[in-house]
Amino acid sequence: MNLIANFAVLASRRAIFDLPVCDLGWDDALVFINEILSMPVGQTSISFVNAHNMLLALRDDEYRDILAQNLVLPDGIGLNIASQIAHGSPFPANLNGTDFVPALLTFMEQPRRIGLIGGTRAVVERAAANFRRHAPWHEFVVISDGFFDKNDPSTVVSEIAAQDLDIIIVGMGTPLQEKWAHKHIRADHARLVLTVGALFDFVSGSVPRAPRLVRSMRLEWAYRLAQEPSRLWRRYALGIPVFLYHVAKYRFSRRKVIMKRSEIGDTRRD
């Protein structure tokens, strides 16, 4: 993240497992990111992080280090629970990529050139077509599907460099997308990089969204589990209890640190 963006967000984030997560409300986040995009220098990478991503970050130091350099937005009820326990209140808004990215595209009045990477060829092409209908004043360019040679992505990187992009949206799944973008997308490639997971599947219509009421209750994870139980049951049936365990562990470990610091301060005063 560039220094200006990093400085601006310092007052608007809270730590979850010692990882800074943006705690802006929906409207403020749209304004803030649009302002970042308008800066003449620097690049900001944005990651949408849910409870599953947080568990991955606890086990994967490389992924965690990359997230620490990105602007992290909170996604889902798990992050709210962690924030409530650690800080006494939930996040002001659920800034999940599936809803936030289309809203951001609508919010940005200045036309932008936007590159898409990820998904199958059919999915990313349909996603691009739907984005064009959603925000026709922007230009959407399909750079590549997600099935290129990750060990030699020179062709994809060269195409990125040739397209003179303002924004790059990468949807290849976590943590691959964050690691790939961090390694291969240079500051001169685009001002803003969004790593979005399964966004193209939803935008293309390949995977149905939960009903609006379910989404408003932040229970889309339950809807997705019902749709794909064989693929997602382990993530939710096992992942949620493990996540809550780590939240409680983090809360008590932080309390011990604070109490220890307080005791040291009292000893020094004596």
N, C-alpha and C positions, 0 to 999 in steps of 0.2 A: 504494500500500500504506500502511496506517496505520503510525504511528511505532512502536507496540508490536510489531507483527509484523515490521517492518523491523529493529528492534533485535535481536529474538530470532533471526532467521535469519542475522545477520552472521557468527556463529561456525560456520555450517553451510552454507557455499557456497564454490564455487571458480569462478574466471574462465575462460570459454572465449571467445576473441576479445575479452577485456576485458568480457564480459557475465556478471554473476554468475548462477550456476546452483546451485540447491539440491543439496547432497550428503548429505541425510539418507537413512538406510535406509528400507525399506518401512514398518515398524511405526512408526518415529519420525515419518515424514512423515504418516501417518494421524493420530497423536496431535496433532501440531503443527497441522495444518489444522483438526482438530476444535476445538482450543483457540482458534484464530483466530476460528472461527465463533461461539464462545461469548462473545467480547468484546462489551461493551455499546456500543462506538462503533467507527467506522471501516469501511473496506471493503478487501478484498484481492481482486485479480484474479490468477488463476493461468493460466499458459500452459505447454503441453507442447511442448517444442522438440526437434526432431531435426536431423540434418545438413542437410536441405533447408531447414528454417526458418532455420538459422544462415547459410546462403548468402544467403537472402533478406535477412536483417538486415544483411549486409555491403554490400548494394546499395541498401537502402531505409532512409534515416536516420530517417524517421518511425516505421517499424515497430520499429527498434532502440531508439529513445528510449522507446517504449511498453513494450517488453519489459524495459527497464532499471527501469521503475517497477513491474513485475509480479513475482510470485513465479514463477520459471521452474523447471520440473521437467524432468529429462533423459529423453529418449525415444530409445532405440535404440542400436545398436552404434557408430554414427558418433560420438556424444557420448562414448562410452567410449574410443574410439581417441584422440579429441582430449584427453580428460582424462589418459589414460595418457602421451601425449607431453608434454603441458604440465605435468602435476603428478606423474607417476610412478605413478599408480594409476587404475583405472577408477572410475566412480561406484559407490557401494554397491548401488544398485538401479536397475532400468529402470522408471521411473515414467511409463510411457506412459498416455495418457488412456483408452484402450480398456479396460485392465485396472484402472487406478487409480480411476476414477470409480465404477464399480459397487462396488468394494471400500470406497470412502469412504462410499457410501450405506449399505452394510451396517454399517460401523463406527459410524456416527452413531446412537446409541441414542435421542436426543431427536428426536421427530417434527419434521420441517421442511417448509416449503412451498417447492416448487421449480418454477421456470418454465423452459420449454424454448423455444428459438428456433432455427430452422434446418431445412435439408432440405426435401424436398417435403412437402406436407400429409399424404400417406399414410405416408411414412416417419416423420415426427415423431409422428404419432398412434400408430403401432405401437410406436415406441420408448417413448412414455409408458406404453402398456399393459404392455410388458415390464418397465419400471422398477417399475410398481405391483405386479407379481407378484414381482419381485426384492426389493423393500423396501416392503411394504404399509403400514408405519407412517408413511411419508412421504406427502405430498400432491403430486402432479405435475400441473402446469397447462400446457397447450400455449398459449403466448402467440401464436406465429406460426410459419408456415413461413419459409423463407429467401428467398421470392420477392416480397417487398414492395418498395416504392419506397425505395431507399437514399438518394435525395436529399430525400425528405420522409417520414421514418419517424414522424411525429407520432402516428399512430394506434397504432403498436406501442409507442411510448414511453408514451403515455397508458394503454395496457392494462397495461404493466409497473407503472406507478405505482399503478394501481387494485387490484393483486392482493396487496399486502402480502407480498412474497416474502422468504424467508431466503437463497435461492440462485438464481442464474440460470445456466443452461447454454446457451452459444451455440455452435452448430455450423454455421458458414458458410464454412469454409475460410480458410487463412492467406494473406496478412495481413489480409484483409477483416474477419474476425471480431474480431481484436484492435483494429483501428482503429475499427470501429463501436462496440464495447463501450466503448472509452476515451472516445469522443466523446458517446455517448448514454445510457449507464447511469450514473446518479447514485449518490452514496454512500447516499442514503436509499431507493434502490430495492431493495437487497439487501446483506447483509453479505459475501457471497462470490460472485464471478463466475468461472466456469470456461469457457475457450475451448477447444473440444474437437475441431475438425476434423470428421472423418468418423465420430465416435462413434455418431451416430444411425443411420447406415447399418448398422453392425455390430450395435447393440443391437436394431434392428428386424428383423434377419435378412436385409436386402436384399443385404448383402455378406457372404460367408462368412469366418469367421476361419480362420487357419492351424491345423493340428493342434497340440495342446498341446506335443508334443515339439519341433516347429519353433519355437514361441513361446519355449520354455524356452532354446533355443539362440540366441535373439535374431535369428532369420532370417526373421521374418514378412515383411520387406521383399522377400525373394527369392520367397516364396510369392505375394505380391501382384503382383510383376512377372510371374510365370508366368501369373497369372489375367488381367492386363490389360497385356500387353506393348506394345500400340500407344499406350496413354496414359502408361505409366510408364517406358518404356525410356530416354527422354531424362534423366529425373530420376536414374536409377540408373547407367546406362551412362556418361553424361557428368558427372552431378552428383557421384558418389563420387570420381573422380579429381580434380575441381576442389576438392572439400572437403578432400581429403588434401593437396593442394598448399597450400591456405590454412593448414591446420594446421601444416605444416612451416615455412611462411613466418612464421607467428606465433611459433612456437617459437624460431626463430633471431633474429627481431627482438627478442623479449623477452630473449634471452640477451645480445644486444648492449647493450640498455638497462641490464641488470644489471651487465655488465662496465664500461660507461662510468661508472655510478654508483660502482662500486668504485674505479675509477681516480681519480675526482674526490675520493673520500674519502681515498685514499692521499696525493694531492697536498696536501690541506688539513692532514693530519697532519704532512707534511714541513715 
